[in-house]
């Protein structure tokens, strides 16, 4: 499928499309203005632009550069490469590309930690930002006397640094990183302090109602585990429930012990009464 090359602000609006006869481009002079009908062609029964995308991109770049340099008229700055459609407003624009708002580059610290745990300075040279990615290029001679080329790419400079310092393969990359100077102790980032668990006040603890057994059994296991670890209110309610249930169990056990002891004593009393009655019967004879 081909494309259209349109000079939007061309003086002759009827003939504002550029083509290269034979679809062969040999410089700006090989292009000529035509109307829409001559700029199109049929492909598998559908109308499409008559210029290949590769040639159209080269024409676009050359005319933009020439117009910016003053070698072509100002109106050539309005050049665009689009899909075909009868309605110019409904054509998809290939060139110029939409300028997308780029996300801010994440911060790159002057030092980084290698796979051996050592902190070393990030090299200042060797990084290059391309159209899409960052690339780091370096070279050295390894411990076996072999020359090694290093090239690492990533969407951001920090990604490249993380790959450079954090990769264990190939092995010579680890050796290469060891050639970077060790960071001074004062430049090594401090480890973040561990997150402290929230400590509720006694009043807050007292305000939490104990959980019921029904609530506990109706809570899915994974949800209960997560809430027990991260929701202090859930944990306090659970702990209070445990105390209540353990108290109930202790009271029930104590009650049963008392009942068992009473039954044992009653049995012993009954035995003595039976023996006393038998002795009394013998004496009456």
ROVO-11981 format. One record per residue (C-alpha): x, y, z; residue in one letter. Coordinates in steps of 0.2 Angstrom, whole numbers, plus 2048, in hexadecimal, padded with zeros to 3 digits. Layout:
BEGIN
XYZA ...
END
This chain:
BEGIN
800800800X 8078117FBX 805822802X 8028347FDX 80E8427FEX 805852801X 80B864802X 7FC86B80CX 80087E809X 80587C7F7X 80088B7ECX 7F78807E0X 7EB8777EBX 7E486C7DCX 7F68667D9X 7FD8647EBX 8038527EAX 81584D7E6X 81983D7DDX 8298367D5X 82682F7C4X 82981C7C3X 82A81D7D7X 83D8207D5X 84482E7E0X 8548377DAX 8538477E4X 8468557E6X 8478597D4X 8408487CFX 83084C7D8X 8218567D0X 81085C7D5X 8018537D0X 7EE8537D5X 7E78457E0X 7E183A7D2X 7F38397CBX 7FA8367DDX 7F08277DFX 7EF8157D8X 7E58067DAX 7EB7F77E4X 7E17E77E5X 7D27F17E0X 7D47FF7EDX 7DB8107EBX 7EB8147F4X 7F98207F3X 80581E7E4X 8168207EEX 81E8137F8X 82181780AX 834816809X 8358237FBX 82882E803X 83282E813X 84283380AX 839841800X 831848810X 842849819X 84A85180AX 83D85E807X 83C86281AX 84E86581BX 84F86F80BX 84087A811X 84887D822X 859881819X 85088E80DX 8548837FEX 8418807FBX 83288B7FDX 82B88D80EX 81B88480AX 825874808X 82587481BX 81386E81BX 81885E812X 80F84E819X 80E83C815X 7FD834817X 7F2825813X 7E6827804X 7D482E807X 7C98397FDX 7C684480CX 7D784B811X 7D184D823X 7CF83B825X 7E083681FX 7EC82E82BX 7FC83882DX 80D82E82CX 81883D82BX 81B848834X 81A83C843X 810842852X 81B84985FX 81683F86FX 81A846880X 82983C886X 829836898X 83683E8A3X 8468348A4X 84882B8B4X 8578328BFX 8678298BDX 8728298CCX 88582C8CAX 88881B8D2X 8808098D0X 8827F98D9X 8897EA8CFX 8857D88D0X 8937D58DDX 88B7E28E9X 8997EF8E6X 8938018E2X 89C8098D3X 89C8198C9X 8918198BAX 89C81D8ABX 89982F8A4X 89D82A892X 89681D887X 883821888X 87A827879X 86782B877X 860825866X 84F82885EX 84781B86AX 854813876X 863817880X 87380D87CX 88380B885X 89380687CX 8A3801883X 8B27F5880X 8C07ED88AX 8CC7DF88AX 8C67D1896X 8D17C78A2X 8D47BA894X 8DB7C7889X 8CC7C787EX 8C57D8877X 8B37DA87CX 8A67E6875X 8987EC881X 8877F287AX 8787F3885X 8677FC880X 858801889X 84980D889X 851818896X 86381C89BX 85F8158ADX 8598048A4X 86A80389CX 8738068ACX 8697F98B5X 86D7EC8A7X 87F7F18A7X 8827EF8BAX 8757E28BDX 8787D58AFX 8827C58B3X 8837C08A1X 88E7C0897X 89B7BD8A5X 8A77CA89DX 89A7D78A0X 89C7D58B3X 8AF7D68B1X 8AC7E68A6X 8A27EE8B4X 8B07EB8C1X 8BB7F78B7X 8B08058BCX 8B780F8CBX 8B080A8DCX 8A48178E4X 8AA8218F3X 8A081C902X 89882D903X 89082B8F2X 88881A8F5X 87681C8F8X 86F818909X 86480990BX 85280F90DX 84C80D91FX 8407FE921X 82E802921X 827804933X 8177FB938X 80A80793EX 807806951X 7F580A956X 7F2813966X 7EA80B975X 7DA815971X 7DA80F95FX 7DC7FD964X 7CE7FF971X 7C2806964X 7C47F6959X 7B67E995CX 7BB7D795CX 7B87CC94DX 7AB7BF94DX 7AF7AD948X 7A27AF93AX 7AC7BE933X 7BC7B4934X 7B57A592CX 7AD7AF91EX 7BD7B8919X 7C77AF90BX 7D77A8911X 7E27B3906X 7D97C390AX 7DA7BF91DX 7ED7BC91BX 7F07CC912X 7E57D691EX 7ED7CF92DX 7FE7D4927X 7F97E6920X 7E97EB929X 7EC7EF93BX 7DA7F093FX 7D67DF938X 7E57D8942X 7DF7E0953X 7CD7DA950X 7D47C894CX 7DF7C995CX 7D07CE967X 7C67C095FX 7D47B3963X 7D47B9975X 7C17B8977X 7C17A696FX 7D07A097AX 7C77A7989X 7B779E984X 7C278E982X 7CA790992X 7BA79399BX 7B2784993X 7C1779998X 7C177F9AAX 7AE77C9AAX 7B076A9A4X 7BE7679B0X 7B376D9BEX 7A57619B8X 7B17539B6X 7B87559C8X 7A67579CFX 7A17479C6X 7B073E9CDX 7AC7439DEX 79A73F9DDX 79F72E9D7X 7AA72C9E6X 79D7329F2X 7907269EAX 79D7179ECX 79F71B9FEX 78D71DA01X 78A70C9F9X 798704A04X 79070CA14X 77F706A0FX 7866F4A0DX 78F6F5A1EX 77F6FBA27X 7756EDA1FX 7826E0A26X 7816E8A37X 76E6E7A38X 76E6D4A36X 
END
